[in-house]
Amino acid sequence: MPRAICRECGGFPVVSITTGERHLDGSRVLLHVVCRTCNGTGLILPAPALSQTGR
Ligand SMILES: [Zn+2]
């Protein structure tokens, strides 16, 4: 079954965000945010039949 690229992150599950601050050595302070939708894989499994149940 083919996997689909995560819609939340578009296949870039780990994003580095600059905080605007600097470390003591002059390098930028980065926050690494991992996409919670795909857990950092960049791919999601196609929606299972859950959406068809109940209604
Ligand atoms: Zn994602």
mmCIF file of the protein (N, C-alpha, C, O) and its ligand, coordinates in Angstrom:
data_MODEL
# 
_entry.id   MODEL 
# 
loop_
_entity.id 
_entity.type 
_entity.pdbx_number_of_molecules 
1 polymer     1 
2 non-polymer 1 
# 
_entity_poly.entity_id                      1 
_entity_poly.type                           'polypeptide(L)' 
_entity_poly.nstd_linkage                   no 
_entity_poly.nstd_monomer                   no 
_entity_poly.pdbx_seq_one_letter_code       MPRAICRECGGFPVVSITTGERHLDGSRVLLHVVCRTCNGTGLILPAPALSQTGR 
_entity_poly.pdbx_seq_one_letter_code_can   MPRAICRECGGFPVVSITTGERHLDGSRVLLHVVCRTCNGTGLILPAPALSQTGR 
_entity_poly.pdbx_strand_id                 A 
# 
loop_
_entity_poly_seq.entity_id 
_entity_poly_seq.num 
_entity_poly_seq.mon_id 
_entity_poly_seq.hetero 
1 1  MET n 
1 2  PRO n 
1 3  ARG n 
1 4  ALA n 
1 5  ILE n 
1 6  CYS n 
1 7  ARG n 
1 8  GLU n 
1 9  CYS n 
1 10 GLY n 
1 11 GLY n 
1 12 PHE n 
1 13 PRO n 
1 14 VAL n 
1 15 VAL n 
1 16 SER n 
1 17 ILE n 
1 18 THR n 
1 19 THR n 
1 20 GLY n 
1 21 GLU n 
1 22 ARG n 
1 23 HIS n 
1 24 LEU n 
1 25 ASP n 
1 26 GLY n 
1 27 SER n 
1 28 ARG n 
1 29 VAL n 
1 30 LEU n 
1 31 LEU n 
1 32 HIS n 
1 33 VAL n 
1 34 VAL n 
1 35 CYS n 
1 36 ARG n 
1 37 THR n 
1 38 CYS n 
1 39 ASN n 
1 40 GLY n 
1 41 THR n 
1 42 GLY n 
1 43 LEU n 
1 44 ILE n 
1 45 LEU n 
1 46 PRO n 
1 47 ALA n 
1 48 PRO n 
1 49 ALA n 
1 50 LEU n 
1 51 SER n 
1 52 GLN n 
1 53 THR n 
1 54 GLY n 
1 55 ARG n 
# 
loop_
_struct_asym.id 
_struct_asym.entity_id 
A 1 
B 2 
# 
loop_
_chem_comp.id 
_chem_comp.type 
_chem_comp.mon_nstd_flag 
ALA 'L-peptide linking' y 
ARG 'L-peptide linking' y 
ASN 'L-peptide linking' y 
ASP 'L-peptide linking' y 
CYS 'L-peptide linking' y 
GLN 'L-peptide linking' y 
GLU 'L-peptide linking' y 
GLY 'peptide linking'   y 
HIS 'L-peptide linking' y 
ILE 'L-peptide linking' y 
LEU 'L-peptide linking' y 
MET 'L-peptide linking' y 
PHE 'L-peptide linking' y 
PRO 'L-peptide linking' y 
SER 'L-peptide linking' y 
THR 'L-peptide linking' y 
VAL 'L-peptide linking' y 
ZN  non-polymer         . 
# 
_pdbx_entity_nonpoly.entity_id   2 
_pdbx_entity_nonpoly.name        ? 
_pdbx_entity_nonpoly.comp_id     ZN 
# 
_pdbx_nonpoly_scheme.asym_id         B 
_pdbx_nonpoly_scheme.entity_id       2 
_pdbx_nonpoly_scheme.mon_id          ZN 
_pdbx_nonpoly_scheme.ndb_seq_num     1 
_pdbx_nonpoly_scheme.pdb_seq_num     101 
_pdbx_nonpoly_scheme.auth_seq_num    101 
_pdbx_nonpoly_scheme.pdb_mon_id      ZN 
_pdbx_nonpoly_scheme.auth_mon_id     ZN 
_pdbx_nonpoly_scheme.pdb_strand_id   A 
_pdbx_nonpoly_scheme.pdb_ins_code    . 
# 
loop_
_atom_site.group_PDB 
_atom_site.id 
_atom_site.type_symbol 
_atom_site.label_atom_id 
_atom_site.label_alt_id 
_atom_site.label_comp_id 
_atom_site.label_asym_id 
_atom_site.label_entity_id 
_atom_site.label_seq_id 
_atom_site.pdbx_PDB_ins_code 
_atom_site.Cartn_x 
_atom_site.Cartn_y 
_atom_site.Cartn_z 
_atom_site.occupancy 
_atom_site.B_iso_or_equiv 
_atom_site.pdbx_formal_charge 
_atom_site.auth_seq_id 
_atom_site.auth_comp_id 
_atom_site.auth_asym_id 
_atom_site.auth_atom_id 
_atom_site.pdbx_PDB_model_num 
ATOM   1   N  N  . MET A 1 1  ? 0.859   -1.207 0.000  1.00 0.00 ? 1   MET A N  1 
ATOM   2   C  CA . MET A 1 1  ? 0.000   0.000  0.000  1.00 0.00 ? 1   MET A CA 1 
ATOM   3   C  C  . MET A 1 1  ? 0.886   1.245  0.000  1.00 0.00 ? 1   MET A C  1 
ATOM   4   O  O  . MET A 1 1  ? 1.742   1.390  0.873  1.00 0.00 ? 1   MET A O  1 
ATOM   5   N  N  . PRO A 1 2  ? 0.700   2.115  -0.935 1.00 0.00 ? 2   PRO A N  1 
ATOM   6   C  CA . PRO A 1 2  ? 1.553   3.307  -1.020 1.00 0.00 ? 2   PRO A CA 1 
ATOM   7   C  C  . PRO A 1 2  ? 1.297   4.257  0.138  1.00 0.00 ? 2   PRO A C  1 
ATOM   8   O  O  . PRO A 1 2  ? 0.199   4.353  0.686  1.00 0.00 ? 2   PRO A O  1 
ATOM   9   N  N  . ARG A 1 3  ? 2.349   4.937  0.468  1.00 0.00 ? 3   ARG A N  1 
ATOM   10  C  CA . ARG A 1 3  ? 2.199   5.933  1.522  1.00 0.00 ? 3   ARG A CA 1 
ATOM   11  C  C  . ARG A 1 3  ? 2.052   7.314  0.906  1.00 0.00 ? 3   ARG A C  1 
ATOM   12  O  O  . ARG A 1 3  ? 2.542   7.582  -0.191 1.00 0.00 ? 3   ARG A O  1 
ATOM   13  N  N  . ALA A 1 4  ? 1.386   8.160  1.615  1.00 0.00 ? 4   ALA A N  1 
ATOM   14  C  CA . ALA A 1 4  ? 1.181   9.528  1.143  1.00 0.00 ? 4   ALA A CA 1 
ATOM   15  C  C  . ALA A 1 4  ? 2.064   10.475 1.940  1.00 0.00 ? 4   ALA A C  1 
ATOM   16  O  O  . ALA A 1 4  ? 2.346   10.254 3.118  1.00 0.00 ? 4   ALA A O  1 
ATOM   17  N  N  . ILE A 1 5  ? 2.480   11.505 1.286  1.00 0.00 ? 5   ILE A N  1 
ATOM   18  C  CA . ILE A 1 5  ? 3.256   12.524 1.991  1.00 0.00 ? 5   ILE A CA 1 
ATOM   19  C  C  . ILE A 1 5  ? 2.356   13.241 2.993  1.00 0.00 ? 5   ILE A C  1 
ATOM   20  O  O  . ILE A 1 5  ? 1.214   13.598 2.704  1.00 0.00 ? 5   ILE A O  1 
ATOM   21  N  N  . CYS A 1 6  ? 2.904   13.429 4.144  1.00 0.00 ? 6   CYS A N  1 
ATOM   22  C  CA . CYS A 1 6  ? 2.149   14.049 5.228  1.00 0.00 ? 6   CYS A CA 1 
ATOM   23  C  C  . CYS A 1 6  ? 1.642   15.430 4.816  1.00 0.00 ? 6   CYS A C  1 
ATOM   24  O  O  . CYS A 1 6  ? 2.399   16.267 4.325  1.00 0.00 ? 6   CYS A O  1 
ATOM   25  N  N  . ARG A 1 7  ? 0.378   15.640 5.023  1.00 0.00 ? 7   ARG A N  1 
ATOM   26  C  CA . ARG A 1 7  ? -0.200  16.924 4.632  1.00 0.00 ? 7   ARG A CA 1 
ATOM   27  C  C  . ARG A 1 7  ? 0.227   18.052 5.573  1.00 0.00 ? 7   ARG A C  1 
ATOM   28  O  O  . ARG A 1 7  ? 0.269   19.221 5.189  1.00 0.00 ? 7   ARG A O  1 
ATOM   29  N  N  . GLU A 1 8  ? 0.532   17.685 6.779  1.00 0.00 ? 8   GLU A N  1 
ATOM   30  C  CA . GLU A 1 8  ? 0.865   18.722 7.760  1.00 0.00 ? 8   GLU A CA 1 
ATOM   31  C  C  . GLU A 1 8  ? 2.207   19.369 7.466  1.00 0.00 ? 8   GLU A C  1 
ATOM   32  O  O  . GLU A 1 8  ? 2.369   20.583 7.590  1.00 0.00 ? 8   GLU A O  1 
ATOM   33  N  N  . CYS A 1 9  ? 3.164   18.543 7.075  1.00 0.00 ? 9   CYS A N  1 
ATOM   34  C  CA . CYS A 1 9  ? 4.516   19.069 6.919  1.00 0.00 ? 9   CYS A CA 1 
ATOM   35  C  C  . CYS A 1 9  ? 4.996   18.979 5.477  1.00 0.00 ? 9   CYS A C  1 
ATOM   36  O  O  . CYS A 1 9  ? 6.080   19.469 5.160  1.00 0.00 ? 9   CYS A O  1 
ATOM   37  N  N  . GLY A 1 10 ? 4.221   18.369 4.608  1.00 0.00 ? 10  GLY A N  1 
ATOM   38  C  CA . GLY A 1 10 ? 4.577   18.289 3.197  1.00 0.00 ? 10  GLY A CA 1 
ATOM   39  C  C  . GLY A 1 10 ? 5.835   17.484 2.936  1.00 0.00 ? 10  GLY A C  1 
ATOM   40  O  O  . GLY A 1 10 ? 6.506   17.699 1.926  1.00 0.00 ? 10  GLY A O  1 
ATOM   41  N  N  . GLY A 1 11 ? 6.163   16.571 3.816  1.00 0.00 ? 11  GLY A N  1 
ATOM   42  C  CA . GLY A 1 11 ? 7.330   15.720 3.617  1.00 0.00 ? 11  GLY A CA 1 
ATOM   43  C  C  . GLY A 1 11 ? 8.589   16.258 4.282  1.00 0.00 ? 11  GLY A C  1 
ATOM   44  O  O  . GLY A 1 11 ? 9.674   15.704 4.108  1.00 0.00 ? 11  GLY A O  1 
ATOM   45  N  N  . PHE A 1 12 ? 8.444   17.334 5.040  1.00 0.00 ? 12  PHE A N  1 
ATOM   46  C  CA . PHE A 1 12 ? 9.577   17.869 5.797  1.00 0.00 ? 12  PHE A CA 1 
ATOM   47  C  C  . PHE A 1 12 ? 9.226   17.859 7.279  1.00 0.00 ? 12  PHE A C  1 
ATOM   48  O  O  . PHE A 1 12 ? 8.863   18.884 7.856  1.00 0.00 ? 12  PHE A O  1 
ATOM   49  N  N  . PRO A 1 13 ? 9.339   16.698 7.873  1.00 0.00 ? 13  PRO A N  1 
ATOM   50  C  CA . PRO A 1 13 ? 8.798   16.511 9.216  1.00 0.00 ? 13  PRO A CA 1 
ATOM   51  C  C  . PRO A 1 13 ? 9.601   17.208 10.308 1.00 0.00 ? 13  PRO A C  1 
ATOM   52  O  O  . PRO A 1 13 ? 9.074   17.492 11.384 1.00 0.00 ? 13  PRO A O  1 
ATOM   53  N  N  . VAL A 1 14 ? 10.870  17.483 10.036 1.00 0.00 ? 14  VAL A N  1 
ATOM   54  C  CA . VAL A 1 14 ? 11.686  18.133 11.059 1.00 0.00 ? 14  VAL A CA 1 
ATOM   55  C  C  . VAL A 1 14 ? 12.041  19.532 10.583 1.00 0.00 ? 14  VAL A C  1 
ATOM   56  O  O  . VAL A 1 14 ? 12.726  19.706 9.575  1.00 0.00 ? 14  VAL A O  1 
ATOM   57  N  N  . VAL A 1 15 ? 11.578  20.497 11.302 1.00 0.00 ? 15  VAL A N  1 
ATOM   58  C  CA . VAL A 1 15 ? 11.773  21.876 10.906 1.00 0.00 ? 15  VAL A CA 1 
ATOM   59  C  C  . VAL A 1 15 ? 12.627  22.594 11.948 1.00 0.00 ? 15  VAL A C  1 
ATOM   60  O  O  . VAL A 1 15 ? 12.370  22.516 13.149 1.00 0.00 ? 15  VAL A O  1 
ATOM   61  N  N  . SER A 1 16 ? 13.625  23.279 11.469 1.00 0.00 ? 16  SER A N  1 
ATOM   62  C  CA . SER A 1 16 ? 14.453  24.070 12.368 1.00 0.00 ? 16  SER A CA 1 
ATOM   63  C  C  . SER A 1 16 ? 13.951  25.509 12.383 1.00 0.00 ? 16  SER A C  1 
ATOM   64  O  O  . SER A 1 16 ? 13.816  26.154 11.343 1.00 0.00 ? 16  SER A O  1 
ATOM   65  N  N  . ILE A 1 17 ? 13.686  25.978 13.558 1.00 0.00 ? 17  ILE A N  1 
ATOM   66  C  CA . ILE A 1 17 ? 13.177  27.336 13.704 1.00 0.00 ? 17  ILE A CA 1 
ATOM   67  C  C  . ILE A 1 17 ? 14.209  28.168 14.449 1.00 0.00 ? 17  ILE A C  1 
ATOM   68  O  O  . ILE A 1 17 ? 14.693  27.794 15.518 1.00 0.00 ? 17  ILE A O  1 
ATOM   69  N  N  . THR A 1 18 ? 14.523  29.289 13.859 1.00 0.00 ? 18  THR A N  1 
ATOM   70  C  CA . THR A 1 18 ? 15.463  30.175 14.536 1.00 0.00 ? 18  THR A CA 1 
ATOM   71  C  C  . THR A 1 18 ? 14.712  30.989 15.575 1.00 0.00 ? 18  THR A C  1 
ATOM   72  O  O  . THR A 1 18 ? 13.634  31.522 15.311 1.00 0.00 ? 18  THR A O  1 
ATOM   73  N  N  . THR A 1 19 ? 15.282  31.070 16.722 1.00 0.00 ? 19  THR A N  1 
ATOM   74  C  CA . THR A 1 19 ? 14.630  31.799 17.804 1.00 0.00 ? 19  THR A CA 1 
ATOM   75  C  C  . THR A 1 19 ? 15.039  33.255 17.812 1.00 0.00 ? 19  THR A C  1 
ATOM   76  O  O  . THR A 1 19 ? 14.441  34.068 18.518 1.00 0.00 ? 19  THR A O  1 
ATOM   77  N  N  . GLY A 1 20 ? 16.052  33.591 17.035 1.00 0.00 ? 20  GLY A N  1 
ATOM   78  C  CA . GLY A 1 20 ? 16.555  34.954 17.051 1.00 0.00 ? 20  GLY A CA 1 
ATOM   79  C  C  . GLY A 1 20 ? 17.637  35.169 18.093 1.00 0.00 ? 20  GLY A C  1 
ATOM   80  O  O  . GLY A 1 20 ? 18.266  36.225 18.161 1.00 0.00 ? 20  GLY A O  1 
ATOM   81  N  N  . GLU A 1 21 ? 17.838  34.131 18.908 1.00 0.00 ? 21  GLU A N  1 
ATOM   82  C  CA . GLU A 1 21 ? 18.878  34.229 19.934 1.00 0.00 ? 21  GLU A CA 1 
ATOM   83  C  C  . GLU A 1 21 ? 20.147  33.551 19.446 1.00 0.00 ? 21  GLU A C  1 
ATOM   84  O  O  . GLU A 1 21 ? 20.148  32.848 18.436 1.00 0.00 ? 21  GLU A O  1 
ATOM   85  N  N  . ARG A 1 22 ? 21.198  33.772 20.165 1.00 0.00 ? 22  ARG A N  1 
ATOM   86  C  CA . ARG A 1 22 ? 22.486  33.174 19.784 1.00 0.00 ? 22  ARG A CA 1 
ATOM   87  C  C  . ARG A 1 22 ? 23.105  32.477 20.986 1.00 0.00 ? 22  ARG A C  1 
ATOM   88  O  O  . ARG A 1 22 ? 22.966  32.888 22.138 1.00 0.00 ? 22  ARG A O  1 
ATOM   89  N  N  . HIS A 1 23 ? 23.805  31.386 20.638 1.00 0.00 ? 23  HIS A N  1 
ATOM   90  C  CA . HIS A 1 23 ? 24.608  30.746 21.678 1.00 0.00 ? 23  HIS A CA 1 
ATOM   91  C  C  . HIS A 1 23 ? 25.823  31.612 21.979 1.00 0.00 ? 23  HIS A C  1 
ATOM   92  O  O  . HIS A 1 23 ? 26.106  32.584 21.280 1.00 0.00 ? 23  HIS A O  1 
ATOM   93  N  N  . LEU A 1 24 ? 26.513  31.245 23.008 1.00 0.00 ? 24  LEU A N  1 
ATOM   94  C  CA . LEU A 1 24 ? 27.687  32.016 23.401 1.00 0.00 ? 24  LEU A CA 1 
ATOM   95  C  C  . LEU A 1 24 ? 28.758  31.992 22.316 1.00 0.00 ? 24  LEU A C  1 
ATOM   96  O  O  . LEU A 1 24 ? 29.560  32.920 22.216 1.00 0.00 ? 24  LEU A O  1 
ATOM   97  N  N  . ASP A 1 25 ? 28.775  30.952 21.514 1.00 0.00 ? 25  ASP A N  1 
ATOM   98  C  CA . ASP A 1 25 ? 29.783  30.864 20.447 1.00 0.00 ? 25  ASP A CA 1 
ATOM   99  C  C  . ASP A 1 25 ? 29.334  31.580 19.173 1.00 0.00 ? 25  ASP A C  1 
ATOM   100 O  O  . ASP A 1 25 ? 30.056  31.568 18.176 1.00 0.00 ? 25  ASP A O  1 
ATOM   101 N  N  . GLY A 1 26 ? 28.174  32.191 19.191 1.00 0.00 ? 26  GLY A N  1 
ATOM   102 C  CA . GLY A 1 26 ? 27.727  32.973 18.052 1.00 0.00 ? 26  GLY A CA 1 
ATOM   103 C  C  . GLY A 1 26 ? 26.798  32.230 17.120 1.00 0.00 ? 26  GLY A C  1 
ATOM   104 O  O  . GLY A 1 26 ? 26.221  32.826 16.211 1.00 0.00 ? 26  GLY A O  1 
ATOM   105 N  N  . SER A 1 27 ? 26.643  30.920 17.337 1.00 0.00 ? 27  SER A N  1 
ATOM   106 C  CA . SER A 1 27 ? 25.743  30.166 16.460 1.00 0.00 ? 27  SER A CA 1 
ATOM   107 C  C  . SER A 1 27 ? 24.294  30.429 16.850 1.00 0.00 ? 27  SER A C  1 
ATOM   108 O  O  . SER A 1 27 ? 23.990  30.785 17.988 1.00 0.00 ? 27  SER A O  1 
ATOM   109 N  N  . ARG A 1 28 ? 23.435  30.251 15.902 1.00 0.00 ? 28  ARG A N  1 
ATOM   110 C  CA . ARG A 1 28 ? 22.033  30.522 16.159 1.00 0.00 ? 28  ARG A CA 1 
ATOM   111 C  C  . ARG A 1 28 ? 21.406  29.449 17.029 1.00 0.00 ? 28  ARG A C  1 
ATOM   112 O  O  . ARG A 1 28 ? 21.768  28.275 16.953 1.00 0.00 ? 28  ARG A O  1 
ATOM   113 N  N  . VAL A 1 29 ? 20.485  29.858 17.835 1.00 0.00 ? 29  VAL A N  1 
ATOM   114 C  CA . VAL A 1 29 ? 19.721  28.908 18.631 1.00 0.00 ? 29  VAL A CA 1 
ATOM   115 C  C  . VAL A 1 29 ? 18.566  28.394 17.772 1.00 0.00 ? 29  VAL A C  1 
ATOM   116 O  O  . VAL A 1 29 ? 17.719  29.162 17.317 1.00 0.00 ? 29  VAL A O  1 
ATOM   117 N  N  . LEU A 1 30 ? 18.554  27.101 17.567 1.00 0.00 ? 30  LEU A N  1 
ATOM   118 C  CA . LEU A 1 30 ? 17.527  26.497 16.716 1.00 0.00 ? 30  LEU A CA 1 
ATOM   119 C  C  . LEU A 1 30 ? 16.617  25.603 17.542 1.00 0.00 ? 30  LEU A C  1 
ATOM   120 O  O  . LEU A 1 30 ? 17.051  24.881 18.439 1.00 0.00 ? 30  LEU A O  1 
ATOM   121 N  N  . LEU A 1 31 ? 15.362  25.681 17.206 1.00 0.00 ? 31  LEU A N  1 
ATOM   122 C  CA . LEU A 1 31 ? 14.421  24.731 17.769 1.00 0.00 ? 31  LEU A CA 1 
ATOM   123 C  C  . LEU A 1 31 ? 14.084  23.710 16.687 1.00 0.00 ? 31  LEU A C  1 
ATOM   124 O  O  . LEU A 1 31 ? 13.727  24.080 15.569 1.00 0.00 ? 31  LEU A O  1 
ATOM   125 N  N  . HIS A 1 32 ? 14.195  22.451 17.015 1.00 0.00 ? 32  HIS A N  1 
ATOM   126 C  CA . HIS A 1 32 ? 13.841  21.405 16.062 1.00 0.00 ? 32  HIS A CA 1 
ATOM   127 C  C  . HIS A 1 32 ? 12.455  20.886 16.406 1.00 0.00 ? 32  HIS A C  1 
ATOM   128 O  O  . HIS A 1 32 ? 12.226  20.297 17.462 1.00 0.00 ? 32  HIS A O  1 
ATOM   129 N  N  . VAL A 1 33 ? 11.564  21.122 15.498 1.00 0.00 ? 33  VAL A N  1 
ATOM   130 C  CA . VAL A 1 33 ? 10.184  20.716 15.715 1.00 0.00 ? 33  VAL A CA 1 
ATOM   131 C  C  . VAL A 1 33 ? 9.875   19.523 14.828 1.00 0.00 ? 33  VAL A C  1 
ATOM   132 O  O  . VAL A 1 33 ? 10.023  19.586 13.607 1.00 0.00 ? 33  VAL A O  1 
ATOM   133 N  N  . VAL A 1 34 ? 9.448   18.447 15.448 1.00 0.00 ? 34  VAL A N  1 
ATOM   134 C  CA . VAL A 1 34 ? 9.096   17.248 14.691 1.00 0.00 ? 34  VAL A CA 1 
ATOM   135 C  C  . VAL A 1 34 ? 7.589   17.202 14.522 1.00 0.00 ? 34  VAL A C  1 
ATOM   136 O  O  . VAL A 1 34 ? 6.828   17.383 15.473 1.00 0.00 ? 34  VAL A O  1 
ATOM   137 N  N  . CYS A 1 35 ? 7.187   16.958 13.299 1.00 0.00 ? 35  CYS A N  1 
ATOM   138 C  CA . CYS A 1 35 ? 5.762   16.900 12.993 1.00 0.00 ? 35  CYS A CA 1 
ATOM   139 C  C  . CYS A 1 35 ? 5.103   15.785 13.795 1.00 0.00 ? 35  CYS A C  1 
ATOM   140 O  O  . CYS A 1 35 ? 5.549   14.638 13.782 1.00 0.00 ? 35  CYS A O  1 
ATOM   141 N  N  . ARG A 1 36 ? 4.049   16.144 14.483 1.00 0.00 ? 36  ARG A N  1 
ATOM   142 C  CA . ARG A 1 36 ? 3.387   15.140 15.312 1.00 0.00 ? 36  ARG A CA 1 
ATOM   143 C  C  . ARG A 1 36 ? 2.420   14.288 14.502 1.00 0.00 ? 36  ARG A C  1 
ATOM   144 O  O  . ARG A 1 36 ? 2.039   13.198 14.927 1.00 0.00 ? 36  ARG A O  1 
ATOM   145 N  N  . THR A 1 37 ? 2.034   14.777 13.360 1.00 0.00 ? 37  THR A N  1 
ATOM   146 C  CA . THR A 1 37 ? 1.096   14.020 12.540 1.00 0.00 ? 37  THR A CA 1 
ATOM   147 C  C  . THR A 1 37 ? 1.732   12.741 12.007 1.00 0.00 ? 37  THR A C  1 
ATOM   148 O  O  . THR A 1 37 ? 1.111   11.678 11.997 1.00 0.00 ? 37  THR A O  1 
ATOM   149 N  N  . CYS A 1 38 ? 2.991   12.864 11.561 1.00 0.00 ? 38  CYS A N  1 
ATOM   150 C  CA . CYS A 1 38 ? 3.660   11.712 10.964 1.00 0.00 ? 38  CYS A CA 1 
ATOM   151 C  C  . CYS A 1 38 ? 4.806   11.217 11.844 1.00 0.00 ? 38  CYS A C  1 
ATOM   152 O  O  . CYS A 1 38 ? 5.532   10.299 11.462 1.00 0.00 ? 38  CYS A O  1 
ATOM   153 N  N  . ASN A 1 39 ? 4.968   11.818 13.008 1.00 0.00 ? 39  ASN A N  1 
ATOM   154 C  CA . ASN A 1 39 ? 6.016   11.414 13.939 1.00 0.00 ? 39  ASN A CA 1 
ATOM   155 C  C  . ASN A 1 39 ? 7.401   11.511 13.320 1.00 0.00 ? 39  ASN A C  1 
ATOM   156 O  O  . ASN A 1 39 ? 8.280   10.710 13.639 1.00 0.00 ? 39  ASN A O  1 
ATOM   157 N  N  . GLY A 1 40 ? 7.600   12.465 12.455 1.00 0.00 ? 40  GLY A N  1 
ATOM   158 C  CA . GLY A 1 40 ? 8.926   12.697 11.916 1.00 0.00 ? 40  GLY A CA 1 
ATOM   159 C  C  . GLY A 1 40 ? 9.282   11.845 10.718 1.00 0.00 ? 40  GLY A C  1 
ATOM   160 O  O  . GLY A 1 40 ? 10.430  11.855 10.273 1.00 0.00 ? 40  GLY A O  1 
ATOM   161 N  N  . THR A 1 41 ? 8.331   11.116 10.193 1.00 0.00 ? 41  THR A N  1 
ATOM   162 C  CA . THR A 1 41 ? 8.621   10.266 9.044  1.00 0.00 ? 41  THR A CA 1 
ATOM   163 C  C  . THR A 1 41 ? 8.377   11.006 7.733  1.00 0.00 ? 41  THR A C  1 
ATOM   164 O  O  . THR A 1 41 ? 8.962   10.649 6.710  1.00 0.00 ? 41  THR A O  1 
ATOM   165 N  N  . GLY A 1 42 ? 7.533   12.018 7.746  1.00 0.00 ? 42  GLY A N  1 
ATOM   166 C  CA . GLY A 1 42 ? 7.190   12.734 6.524  1.00 0.00 ? 42  GLY A CA 1 
ATOM   167 C  C  . GLY A 1 42 ? 6.152   12.013 5.689  1.00 0.00 ? 42  GLY A C  1 
ATOM   168 O  O  . GLY A 1 42 ? 5.700   12.518 4.661  1.00 0.00 ? 42  GLY A O  1 
ATOM   169 N  N  . LEU A 1 43 ? 5.787   10.845 6.135  1.00 0.00 ? 43  LEU A N  1 
ATOM   170 C  CA . LEU A 1 43 ? 4.795   10.057 5.395  1.00 0.00 ? 43  LEU A CA 1 
ATOM   171 C  C  . LEU A 1 43 ? 3.666   9.656  6.323  1.00 0.00 ? 43  LEU A C  1 
ATOM   172 O  O  . LEU A 1 43 ? 3.862   9.462  7.523  1.00 0.00 ? 43  LEU A O  1 
ATOM   173 N  N  . ILE A 1 44 ? 2.515   9.540  5.761  1.00 0.00 ? 44  ILE A N  1 
ATOM   174 C  CA . ILE A 1 44 ? 1.381   9.043  6.540  1.00 0.00 ? 44  ILE A CA 1 
ATOM   175 C  C  . ILE A 1 44 ? 0.749   7.882  5.808  1.00 0.00 ? 44  ILE A C  1 
ATOM   176 O  O  . ILE A 1 44 ? 0.783   7.814  4.580  1.00 0.00 ? 44  ILE A O  1 
ATOM   177 N  N  . LEU A 1 45 ? 0.185   6.992  6.551  1.00 0.00 ? 45  LEU A N  1 
ATOM   178 C  CA . LEU A 1 45 ? -0.558  5.911  5.927  1.00 0.00 ? 45  LEU A CA 1 
ATOM   179 C  C  . LEU A 1 45 ? -1.904  6.449  5.476  1.00 0.00 ? 45  LEU A C  1 
ATOM   180 O  O  . LEU A 1 45 ? -2.504  7.287  6.149  1.00 0.00 ? 45  LEU A O  1 
ATOM   181 N  N  . PRO A 1 46 ? -2.368  5.971  4.351  1.00 0.00 ? 46  PRO A N  1 
ATOM   182 C  CA . PRO A 1 46 ? -3.701  6.386  3.898  1.00 0.00 ? 46  PRO A CA 1 
ATOM   183 C  C  . PRO A 1 46 ? -4.731  6.110  4.979  1.00 0.00 ? 46  PRO A C  1 
ATOM   184 O  O  . PRO A 1 46 ? -4.647  5.118  5.702  1.00 0.00 ? 46  PRO A O  1 
ATOM   185 N  N  . ALA A 1 47 ? -5.685  6.989  5.073  1.00 0.00 ? 47  ALA A N  1 
ATOM   186 C  CA . ALA A 1 47 ? -6.682  6.872  6.125  1.00 0.00 ? 47  ALA A CA 1 
ATOM   187 C  C  . ALA A 1 47 ? -7.370  5.515  6.048  1.00 0.00 ? 47  ALA A C  1 
ATOM   188 O  O  . ALA A 1 47 ? -7.878  5.126  4.996  1.00 0.00 ? 47  ALA A O  1 
ATOM   189 N  N  . PRO A 1 48 ? -7.385  4.817  7.138  1.00 0.00 ? 48  PRO A N  1 
ATOM   190 C  CA . PRO A 1 48 ? -8.086  3.523  7.154  1.00 0.00 ? 48  PRO A CA 1 
ATOM   191 C  C  . PRO A 1 48 ? -9.590  3.725  7.119  1.00 0.00 ? 48  PRO A C  1 
ATOM   192 O  O  . PRO A 1 48 ? -10.077 4.844  6.963  1.00 0.00 ? 48  PRO A O  1 
ATOM   193 N  N  . ALA A 1 49 ? -10.307 2.647  7.263  1.00 0.00 ? 49  ALA A N  1 
ATOM   194 C  CA . ALA A 1 49 ? -11.758 2.690  7.101  1.00 0.00 ? 49  ALA A CA 1 
ATOM   195 C  C  . ALA A 1 49 ? -12.456 3.325  8.295  1.00 0.00 ? 49  ALA A C  1 
ATOM   196 O  O  . ALA A 1 49 ? -13.682 3.278  8.394  1.00 0.00 ? 49  ALA A O  1 
ATOM   197 N  N  . LEU A 1 50 ? -11.697 3.907  9.187  1.00 0.00 ? 50  LEU A N  1 
ATOM   198 C  CA . LEU A 1 50 ? -12.317 4.485  10.373 1.00 0.00 ? 50  LEU A CA 1 
ATOM   199 C  C  . LEU A 1 50 ? -13.367 5.531  10.021 1.00 0.00 ? 50  LEU A C  1 
ATOM   200 O  O  . LEU A 1 50 ? -14.383 5.667  10.703 1.00 0.00 ? 50  LEU A O  1 
ATOM   201 N  N  . SER A 1 51 ? -13.100 6.273  8.937  1.00 0.00 ? 51  SER A N  1 
ATOM   202 C  CA . SER A 1 51 ? -14.021 7.348  8.592  1.00 0.00 ? 51  SER A CA 1 
ATOM   203 C  C  . SER A 1 51 ? -15.355 6.814  8.085  1.00 0.00 ? 51  SER A C  1 
ATOM   204 O  O  . SER A 1 51 ? -16.325 7.560  7.951  1.00 0.00 ? 51  SER A O  1 
ATOM   205 N  N  . GLN A 1 52 ? -15.391 5.537  7.812  1.00 0.00 ? 52  GLN A N  1 
ATOM   206 C  CA . GLN A 1 52 ? -16.628 4.978  7.273  1.00 0.00 ? 52  GLN A CA 1 
ATOM   207 C  C  . GLN A 1 52 ? -17.481 4.317  8.347  1.00 0.00 ? 52  GLN A C  1 
ATOM   208 O  O  . GLN A 1 52 ? -18.580 3.836  8.073  1.00 0.00 ? 52  GLN A O  1 
ATOM   209 N  N  . THR A 1 53 ? -16.973 4.299  9.548  1.00 0.00 ? 53  THR A N  1 
ATOM   210 C  CA . THR A 1 53 ? -17.713 3.619  10.606 1.00 0.00 ? 53  THR A CA 1 
ATOM   211 C  C  . THR A 1 53 ? -18.559 4.619  11.379 1.00 0.00 ? 53  THR A C  1 
ATOM   212 O  O  . THR A 1 53 ? -18.233 5.804  11.449 1.00 0.00 ? 53  THR A O  1 
ATOM   213 N  N  . GLY A 1 54 ? -19.612 4.141  11.938 1.00 0.00 ? 54  GLY A N  1 
ATOM   214 C  CA . GLY A 1 54 ? -20.421 4.966  12.826 1.00 0.00 ? 54  GLY A CA 1 
ATOM   215 C  C  . GLY A 1 54 ? -21.515 5.739  12.129 1.00 0.00 ? 54  GLY A C  1 
ATOM   216 O  O  . GLY A 1 54 ? -22.580 5.965  12.704 1.00 0.00 ? 54  GLY A O  1 
ATOM   217 N  N  . ARG A 1 55 ? -21.273 6.140  10.921 1.00 0.00 ? 55  ARG A N  1 
ATOM   218 C  CA . ARG A 1 55 ? -22.309 6.928  10.239 1.00 0.00 ? 55  ARG A CA 1 
ATOM   219 C  C  . ARG A 1 55 ? -22.598 6.351  8.866  1.00 0.00 ? 55  ARG A C  1 
ATOM   220 O  O  . ARG A 1 55 ? -23.441 6.878  8.140  1.00 0.00 ? 55  ARG A O  1 
HETATM 221 ZN ZN . ZN  B 2 .  ? 4.191   15.411 9.048  1.00 0.00 2 101 ZN  A ZN 1 
# 
